[in-house]
């Protein structure tokens, strides 16, 4: 373990796919954290987008370097025991499940805090935990369209934003903001002994 790296000794359990949470976890890994990425038995869907080799794509590698992967069926009866052992030594849990699934699986802050009071839980959703759209799923392109970014860069036709060839800037900004939030929550934990939700 390289003690000079800011997240050396930090254990992260990632339940993420596509961009926002995986890239956040990669940033933490590059800072020295030990990241265990929990994947479905088929793997993160990004593993199958224009593969370079079986299960490896440039998209996957560019967001998942420095991690260990653990394929796990989260609904298998024995999965809860595996997850609980990982959480017992974890400092950080990251999720970007569809709305409601983290709570259903017991991986949201409200479920984890009573057993793991020092844990920092980071969750990403398209529209946040409250409000009229909180139950809606969404990805980068949806956020760009709803926020006006697509129309700002590509104009609008018949009231609809133009087609996007932009990179997924909302997801990458989300990842960086989440990484800052996690770092801040870990600093607060050093001072107070309490974890929290980001």
Backbone as CSV, one residue per row, in Angstrom:
resi,resn,N_x,N_y,N_z,CA_x,CA_y,CA_z,C_x,C_y,C_z
1,UNK,0.838,-1.175,0.000,0.000,0.000,0.000,0.886,1.242,0.000
2,UNK,0.647,2.146,-0.928,1.397,3.381,-1.041,0.774,4.424,-0.121
3,UNK,1.381,4.653,1.029,0.822,5.552,2.039,0.723,6.991,1.547
4,UNK,1.477,7.350,0.497,1.463,8.728,0.014,0.198,9.042,-0.778
5,UNK,-0.508,8.023,-1.239,-1.723,8.257,-2.032,-2.875,8.593,-1.093
6,UNK,-3.707,9.578,-1.446,-4.689,10.107,-0.497,-5.740,9.119,-0.020
7,UNK,-6.078,8.116,-0.849,-7.108,7.162,-0.453,-6.534,5.793,-0.102
8,UNK,-5.232,5.743,0.176,-4.603,4.477,0.589,-5.300,3.969,1.845
9,UNK,-5.643,2.671,1.842,-6.304,2.060,2.986,-7.814,2.171,2.962
10,UNK,-8.371,2.899,1.999,-9.825,3.048,1.885,-10.375,1.902,1.036
11,UNK,-11.401,1.231,1.560,-12.065,0.131,0.852,-13.373,0.634,0.254
12,UNK,-13.538,0.454,-1.053,-14.727,0.896,-1.769,-15.423,-0.320,-2.369
13,UNK,-16.734,-0.413,-2.185,-17.539,-1.432,-2.848,-18.434,-0.691,-3.839
14,UNK,-18.289,-1.019,-5.113,-19.012,-0.329,-6.184,-20.086,-1.229,-6.767
15,UNK,-21.314,-0.720,-6.772,-22.428,-1.350,-7.475,-22.795,-0.387,-8.605
16,UNK,-21.946,-0.296,-9.619,-22.155,0.699,-10.653,-21.962,0.138,-12.041
17,UNK,-22.620,0.793,-12.995,-22.426,0.420,-14.391,-22.486,1.668,-15.250
18,UNK,-22.049,1.536,-16.470,-21.961,2.619,-17.444,-20.885,3.623,-17.034
19,UNK,-21.225,4.860,-16.588,-20.182,5.876,-16.457,-20.067,6.486,-15.060
20,UNK,-21.106,7.130,-14.549,-20.958,8.017,-13.392,-20.317,7.335,-12.185
21,UNK,-20.897,6.270,-11.692,-20.328,5.593,-10.529,-19.026,4.866,-10.871
22,UNK,-18.929,4.136,-11.996,-17.645,3.497,-12.306,-16.485,4.487,-12.429
23,UNK,-16.717,5.634,-13.072,-15.610,6.583,-13.223,-15.251,7.207,-11.877
24,UNK,-16.242,7.495,-11.035,-15.954,7.976,-9.685,-15.085,6.969,-8.937
25,UNK,-15.467,5.694,-8.992,-14.697,4.657,-8.297,-13.290,4.543,-8.870
26,UNK,-13.146,4.735,-10.182,-11.812,4.695,-10.783,-10.955,5.854,-10.270
27,UNK,-11.537,7.036,-10.135,-10.799,8.182,-9.589,-10.313,7.851,-8.173
28,UNK,-11.180,7.244,-7.360,-10.775,6.854,-6.007,-9.678,5.793,-6.053
29,UNK,-9.802,4.836,-6.991,-8.769,3.795,-7.140,-7.436,4.410,-7.536
30,UNK,-7.467,5.389,-8.434,-6.225,6.041,-8.844,-5.593,6.809,-7.693
31,UNK,-6.420,7.177,-6.703,-5.913,7.824,-5.501,-5.494,6.844,-4.425
32,UNK,-5.522,5.545,-4.722,-5.031,4.541,-3.784,-6.086,3.676,-3.140
33,UNK,-7.388,3.959,-3.355,-8.434,3.133,-2.750,-8.434,1.741,-3.371
34,UNK,-8.858,0.782,-2.586,-9.037,-0.584,-3.081,-10.514,-0.744,-3.430
35,UNK,-10.812,-0.883,-4.720,-12.190,-0.908,-5.200,-12.570,-2.321,-5.630
36,UNK,-13.691,-2.802,-5.093,-14.277,-4.058,-5.545,-15.547,-3.704,-6.299
37,UNK,-15.551,-4.003,-7.592,-16.698,-3.706,-8.452,-17.585,-4.942,-8.506
38,UNK,-18.816,-4.810,-8.014,-19.786,-5.901,-8.081,-20.493,-5.789,-9.425
39,UNK,-20.451,-6.864,-10.201,-21.082,-6.878,-11.517,-22.110,-7.998,-11.581
40,UNK,-23.077,-7.841,-12.484,-24.004,-8.941,-12.737,-23.204,-10.112,-13.305
41,UNK,-23.819,-11.268,-13.373,-23.112,-12.434,-13.910,-22.727,-12.234,-15.372
42,UNK,-23.462,-11.389,-16.092,-23.123,-11.049,-17.477,-22.110,-9.922,-17.554
43,UNK,-21.826,-9.267,-16.449,-20.880,-8.160,-16.425,-21.563,-6.829,-16.682
44,UNK,-20.843,-5.771,-16.393,-21.298,-4.408,-16.698,-21.660,-4.380,-18.178
45,UNK,-22.832,-3.841,-18.558,-23.224,-3.815,-19.976,-22.177,-3.179,-20.888
46,UNK,-21.365,-2.284,-20.348,-20.329,-1.620,-21.151,-19.272,-2.613,-21.637
47,UNK,-19.156,-3.754,-20.965,-18.200,-4.784,-21.410,-18.533,-5.325,-22.801
48,UNK,-19.758,-5.090,-23.272,-20.210,-5.691,-24.526,-20.349,-4.694,-25.670
49,UNK,-19.921,-3.445,-25.465,-20.005,-2.423,-26.517,-18.719,-2.427,-27.334
50,UNK,-18.768,-3.023,-28.510,-17.599,-3.106,-29.417,-16.381,-3.708,-28.711
51,UNK,-16.453,-4.993,-28.335,-15.364,-5.608,-27.578,-14.046,-5.664,-28.350
52,UNK,-12.962,-5.409,-27.623,-11.607,-5.589,-28.147,-11.180,-7.040,-27.948
53,UNK,-11.631,-7.611,-26.862,-11.423,-9.017,-26.499,-12.679,-9.402,-25.719
54,UNK,-12.933,-10.679,-25.506,-14.148,-11.060,-24.775,-14.249,-10.344,-23.422
55,UNK,-15.326,-9.583,-23.254,-15.574,-8.887,-21.998,-14.763,-7.628,-21.780
56,UNK,-13.978,-7.209,-22.747,-13.144,-6.009,-22.602,-13.415,-5.052,-23.749
57,UNK,-13.713,-3.806,-23.410,-13.907,-2.770,-24.413,-13.140,-1.536,-23.957
58,UNK,-12.896,-0.636,-24.882,-12.200,0.595,-24.485,-13.059,1.388,-23.514
59,UNK,-14.388,1.318,-23.693,-15.288,2.016,-22.780,-15.165,1.454,-21.364
60,UNK,-15.117,0.129,-21.250,-15.018,-0.486,-19.924,-13.674,-0.164,-19.276
61,UNK,-12.597,-0.360,-20.015,-11.262,-0.144,-19.457,-11.061,1.317,-19.061
62,UNK,-11.624,2.244,-19.835,-11.414,3.667,-19.536,-12.144,4.137,-18.282
63,UNK,-13.010,3.301,-17.717,-13.749,3.696,-16.511,-13.585,2.718,-15.354
64,UNK,-12.785,1.686,-15.560,-12.715,0.635,-14.541,-11.299,0.159,-14.247
65,UNK,-10.315,0.968,-14.579,-8.932,0.577,-14.271,-8.718,0.526,-12.760
66,UNK,-7.850,-0.372,-12.350,-7.437,-0.422,-10.953,-8.438,-1.037,-9.999
67,UNK,-9.417,-1.769,-10.513,-10.441,-2.375,-9.663,-10.353,-3.896,-9.708
68,UNK,-10.950,-4.507,-8.702,-11.199,-5.941,-8.725,-12.671,-6.126,-9.050
69,UNK,-13.003,-7.093,-9.875,-14.397,-7.357,-10.227,-14.887,-8.620,-9.539
70,UNK,-16.132,-8.573,-9.089,-16.764,-9.731,-8.467,-18.133,-9.924,-9.104
71,UNK,-18.286,-10.941,-9.977,-19.617,-11.225,-10.532,-20.512,-11.797,-9.431
72,UNK,-21.716,-11.250,-9.314,-22.595,-11.669,-8.232,-24.048,-11.427,-8.640
73,UNK,-24.874,-12.447,-8.459,-26.315,-12.317,-8.660,-26.888,-11.757,-7.358
74,UNK,-27.233,-10.482,-7.349,-27.661,-9.816,-6.118,-28.937,-10.400,-5.531
75,UNK,-29.703,-11.146,-6.325,-30.948,-11.725,-5.823,-30.775,-13.188,-5.375
76,UNK,-29.574,-13.724,-5.516,-29.319,-15.094,-5.052,-29.396,-15.118,-3.524
77,UNK,-29.955,-16.183,-2.950,-30.096,-16.244,-1.489,-28.786,-16.072,-0.724
78,UNK,-27.670,-16.496,-1.292,-26.387,-16.386,-0.587,-25.669,-15.066,-0.848
79,UNK,-26.209,-14.236,-1.763,-25.545,-12.969,-2.095,-25.497,-12.034,-0.896
80,UNK,-26.537,-12.012,-0.084,-26.582,-11.098,1.066,-25.410,-11.335,2.014
81,UNK,-25.041,-12.586,2.212,-23.900,-12.895,3.080,-22.580,-12.393,2.510
82,UNK,-22.414,-12.540,1.208,-21.207,-12.045,0.543,-21.131,-10.529,0.670
83,UNK,-22.254,-9.873,0.395,-22.295,-8.408,0.468,-22.025,-7.931,1.882
84,UNK,-22.608,-8.597,2.866,-22.412,-8.172,4.257,-20.944,-8.284,4.666
85,UNK,-20.250,-9.317,4.209,-18.820,-9.442,4.526,-18.009,-8.327,3.869
86,UNK,-18.380,-7.953,2.636,-17.706,-6.834,1.977,-17.974,-5.524,2.719
87,UNK,-19.223,-5.313,3.121,-19.581,-4.070,3.796,-18.935,-3.951,5.170
88,UNK,-18.699,-5.082,5.823,-18.106,-5.055,7.161,-16.725,-4.424,7.156
89,UNK,-16.018,-4.485,6.029,-14.682,-3.880,5.971,-14.630,-2.649,5.061
90,UNK,-15.785,-2.277,4.491,-15.816,-1.165,3.539,-15.845,0.186,4.250
91,UNK,-15.303,1.176,3.560,-15.402,2.571,3.977,-16.446,3.306,3.148
92,UNK,-16.569,2.891,1.883,-17.431,3.585,0.923,-18.231,2.566,0.126
93,UNK,-19.507,2.862,-0.106,-20.352,2.092,-1.026,-20.872,3.070,-2.067
94,UNK,-20.753,2.702,-3.342,-21.230,3.530,-4.449,-22.274,2.761,-5.231
95,UNK,-23.403,3.418,-5.546,-24.455,2.764,-6.325,-25.008,3.715,-7.378
96,UNK,-25.456,3.158,-8.476,-26.293,3.901,-9.432,-27.379,2.976,-9.970
97,UNK,-28.077,2.350,-9.047,-29.215,1.496,-9.393,-30.370,2.342,-9.913
98,UNK,-31.310,1.690,-10.583,-32.550,2.385,-10.947,-33.230,2.819,-9.652
99,UNK,-34.045,3.884,-9.700,-34.678,4.384,-8.473,-35.433,3.292,-7.720
100,UNK,-35.191,3.219,-6.420,-35.859,2.267,-5.543,-35.132,0.956,-5.341
101,UNK,-34.207,0.596,-6.253,-33.568,-0.711,-6.150,-32.578,-0.784,-4.987
102,UNK,-31.840,0.280,-4.708,-30.902,0.257,-3.573,-31.655,-0.033,-2.282
103,UNK,-32.797,0.613,-2.082,-33.602,0.359,-0.874,-34.137,-1.068,-0.865
104,UNK,-34.580,-1.534,-2.017,-35.101,-2.904,-2.121,-34.034,-3.935,-1.745
105,UNK,-32.792,-3.653,-2.121,-31.686,-4.571,-1.831,-31.032,-4.296,-0.476
106,UNK,-31.501,-3.275,0.229,-30.903,-2.924,1.515,-29.547,-2.254,1.376
107,UNK,-29.306,-1.582,0.260,-28.012,-0.947,0.009,-28.100,0.580,-0.019
108,UNK,-29.187,1.124,0.486,-29.316,2.569,0.607,-28.823,2.999,1.988
109,UNK,-28.612,4.297,2.154,-28.079,4.824,3.412,-28.978,4.467,4.602
110,UNK,-30.288,4.601,4.450,-31.201,4.329,5.567,-31.084,2.881,6.049
111,UNK,-30.857,1.948,5.142,-30.720,0.536,5.528,-29.346,0.224,6.096
112,UNK,-28.302,0.869,5.567,-26.923,0.546,5.957,-26.466,1.266,7.222
113,UNK,-26.924,2.487,7.442,-26.423,3.309,8.547,-26.543,2.666,9.930
114,UNK,-27.664,1.998,10.254,-27.758,1.417,11.597,-26.694,0.342,11.885
115,UNK,-26.257,-0.389,10.858,-25.265,-1.456,11.047,-23.845,-0.990,10.792
116,UNK,-23.697,0.032,9.956,-22.365,0.471,9.520,-22.286,1.993,9.634
117,UNK,-22.205,2.500,10.851,-22.305,3.938,11.084,-21.119,4.741,10.535
118,UNK,-19.994,4.082,10.236,-18.835,4.794,9.675,-18.813,4.758,8.139
119,UNK,-19.769,4.080,7.536,-19.811,3.925,6.083,-20.235,5.226,5.405
120,UNK,-19.598,5.518,4.282,-19.997,6.626,3.420,-20.676,6.009,2.209
121,UNK,-21.922,6.404,1.960,-22.716,5.831,0.868,-22.967,6.918,-0.172
122,UNK,-22.519,6.667,-1.401,-22.750,7.587,-2.506,-23.693,6.963,-3.512
123,UNK,-24.744,7.676,-3.851,-25.722,7.163,-4.802,-25.965,8.195,-5.894
124,UNK,-26.067,7.711,-7.125,-26.340,8.572,-8.276,-27.684,8.185,-8.868
125,UNK,-28.495,9.200,-9.144,-29.732,9.003,-9.895,-29.899,10.200,-10.824
126,UNK,-30.712,10.044,-11.838,-30.854,11.114,-12.821,-31.544,12.347,-12.246
127,UNK,-32.532,12.154,-11.365,-33.353,13.273,-10.922,-33.391,13.454,-9.409
128,UNK,-32.482,12.806,-8.681,-32.408,12.995,-7.243,-33.420,12.171,-6.471
129,UNK,-33.350,12.230,-5.135,-34.199,11.380,-4.303,-35.608,11.915,-4.067
130,UNK,-35.860,13.195,-4.347,-37.173,13.786,-4.098,-37.616,14.561,-5.333
131,UNK,-38.905,14.814,-5.399,-39.446,15.611,-6.485,-40.284,14.783,-7.437
132,UNK,-40.927,15.433,-8.377,-41.880,14.736,-9.253,-41.242,13.694,-10.166
133,UNK,-39.953,13.823,-10.464,-39.301,12.875,-11.374,-38.359,11.908,-10.663
134,UNK,-38.378,11.887,-9.343,-37.429,11.068,-8.577,-37.513,9.583,-8.915
135,UNK,-38.670,9.093,-9.296,-38.836,7.661,-9.586,-38.450,7.302,-11.013
136,UNK,-38.070,8.292,-11.809,-37.715,8.029,-13.204,-36.242,7.661,-13.340
137,UNK,-35.980,6.679,-14.176,-34.598,6.352,-14.514,-34.126,7.324,-15.586
138,UNK,-32.835,7.424,-15.761,-32.311,8.304,-16.799,-30.814,8.160,-16.916
139,UNK,-30.317,8.544,-18.073,-28.875,8.492,-18.323,-28.431,9.860,-18.824
140,UNK,-27.176,9.958,-19.181,-26.573,11.224,-19.577,-27.374,11.959,-20.632
141,UNK,-27.747,11.279,-21.694,-28.449,11.934,-22.790,-29.773,12.544,-22.323
142,UNK,-30.472,11.848,-21.429,-31.726,12.363,-20.887,-31.466,13.629,-20.078
143,UNK,-30.422,13.614,-19.263,-30.081,14.781,-18.451,-29.672,15.949,-19.345
144,UNK,-28.885,15.676,-20.389,-28.515,16.750,-21.314,-29.756,17.344,-21.980
145,UNK,-30.693,16.505,-22.372,-31.910,16.991,-23.029,-32.777,17.782,-22.052
146,UNK,-32.992,17.251,-20.851,-33.879,17.908,-19.878,-33.269,19.199,-19.335
147,UNK,-31.949,19.285,-19.300,-31.305,20.478,-18.744,-31.120,21.593,-19.766
148,UNK,-31.322,21.283,-21.051,-31.143,22.286,-22.092,-29.780,22.263,-22.755
149,UNK,-28.886,21.391,-22.308,-27.550,21.331,-22.891,-27.615,20.959,-24.374
150,UNK,-28.442,19.982,-24.728,-28.534,19.583,-26.134,-29.019,20.735,-27.003
151,UNK,-30.051,21.420,-26.565,-30.578,22.544,-27.348,-29.548,23.664,-27.431
152,UNK,-28.808,23.902,-26.353,-27.809,24.970,-26.349,-26.700,24.707,-27.364
153,UNK,-26.308,23.456,-27.507,-25.191,23.132,-28.409,-25.627,22.696,-29.801
154,UNK,-26.840,22.190,-29.923,-27.271,21.641,-31.214,-28.559,22.258,-31.734
155,UNK,-29.061,23.277,-31.025,-30.294,23.912,-31.468,-31.494,23.015,-31.203
156,UNK,-32.645,23.528,-31.601,-33.879,22.769,-31.429,-34.683,22.850,-32.718
157,UNK,-35.431,21.799,-32.973,-36.314,21.758,-34.135,-37.656,21.210,-33.665
158,UNK,-38.709,21.920,-33.977,-40.062,21.542,-33.552,-40.143,21.344,-32.039
159,UNK,-39.412,22.167,-31.288,-39.449,22.107,-29.838,-38.642,20.989,-29.218
160,UNK,-37.914,20.244,-30.045,-37.091,19.139,-29.533,-35.620,19.468,-29.735
161,UNK,-34.764,19.055,-28.781,-33.335,19.337,-28.939,-32.754,18.572,-30.114
162,UNK,-31.705,19.135,-30.700,-31.037,18.483,-31.821,-30.304,17.232,-31.394
163,UNK,-29.901,16.475,-32.368,-29.187,15.225,-32.121,-27.820,15.513,-31.505
164,UNK,-27.408,14.658,-30.579,-26.154,14.902,-29.865,-25.034,14.013,-30.359
165,UNK,-23.899,14.637,-30.607,-22.669,13.879,-30.803,-21.683,14.259,-29.705
166,UNK,-22.226,14.895,-28.662,-21.391,15.303,-27.528,-21.026,14.088,-26.684
167,UNK,-19.874,14.161,-26.050,-19.551,13.096,-25.087,-20.486,13.188,-23.884
168,UNK,-20.535,12.154,-23.075,-21.446,12.130,-21.926,-20.950,13.026,-20.786
169,UNK,-20.987,14.339,-21.028,-20.413,15.297,-20.081,-21.144,15.307,-18.741
170,UNK,-22.460,15.094,-18.749,-23.198,15.094,-17.481,-22.737,13.938,-16.587
171,UNK,-22.534,12.771,-17.172,-22.073,11.621,-16.383,-20.669,11.843,-15.826
172,UNK,-19.773,12.382,-16.647,-18.404,12.612,-16.158,-18.365,13.696,-15.092
173,UNK,-19.140,14.763,-15.264,-19.209,15.792,-14.231,-19.807,15.223,-12.949
174,UNK,-20.825,14.392,-13.094,-21.413,13.728,-11.931,-20.368,12.891,-11.207
175,UNK,-19.571,12.142,-11.958,-18.537,11.297,-11.354,-17.530,12.124,-10.562
176,UNK,-17.098,13.242,-11.133,-16.112,14.077,-10.453,-16.709,14.744,-9.221
177,UNK,-17.951,15.198,-9.330,-18.623,15.817,-8.190,-18.842,14.790,-7.081
178,UNK,-19.226,13.572,-7.464,-19.404,12.508,-6.477,-18.078,12.176,-5.798
179,UNK,-16.997,12.113,-6.552,-15.685,11.838,-5.950,-15.322,12.909,-4.927
180,UNK,-15.602,14.177,-5.253,-15.355,15.258,-4.290,-16.232,15.083,-3.054
181,UNK,-17.499,14.725,-3.257,-18.394,14.498,-2.130,-17.930,13.358,-1.239
182,UNK,-17.449,12.284,-1.861,-16.944,11.144,-1.087,-15.711,11.553,-0.288
183,UNK,-14.792,12.272,-0.941,-13.587,12.741,-0.237,-13.973,13.630,0.944
184,UNK,-14.946,14.511,0.731,-15.395,15.398,1.804,-16.013,14.611,2.951
185,UNK,-16.828,13.609,2.621,-17.467,12.792,3.655,-16.438,11.975,4.431
186,UNK,-15.394,11.508,3.746,-14.328,10.771,4.441,-13.552,11.696,5.376
187,UNK,-13.315,12.934,4.953,-12.644,13.911,5.817,-13.495,14.197,7.049
188,UNK,-14.804,14.391,6.852,-15.702,14.611,7.990,-15.676,13.400,8.925
189,UNK,-15.628,12.199,8.352,-15.594,10.989,9.188,-14.329,10.948,10.042
190,UNK,-13.223,11.410,9.469,-11.984,11.460,10.252,-12.151,12.362,11.464
191,UNK,-12.922,13.424,11.307,-13.094,14.396,12.397,-14.173,14.000,13.391
192,UNK,-15.224,13.313,12.905,-16.382,13.053,13.762,-16.615,11.577,14.066
193,UNK,-16.022,10.669,13.244,-16.263,9.245,13.417,-17.545,8.769,12.741
194,UNK,-18.279,9.673,12.094,-19.559,9.319,11.480,-19.448,9.261,9.967
195,UNK,-20.073,8.258,9.382,-20.192,8.189,7.940,-21.289,9.128,7.476
196,UNK,-21.840,8.850,6.303,-22.905,9.703,5.813,-23.297,9.339,4.394
197,UNK,-24.193,10.126,3.863,-24.730,9.884,2.535,-24.334,11.032,1.605
198,UNK,-23.930,10.674,0.383,-23.594,11.666,-0.639,-24.502,11.416,-1.818
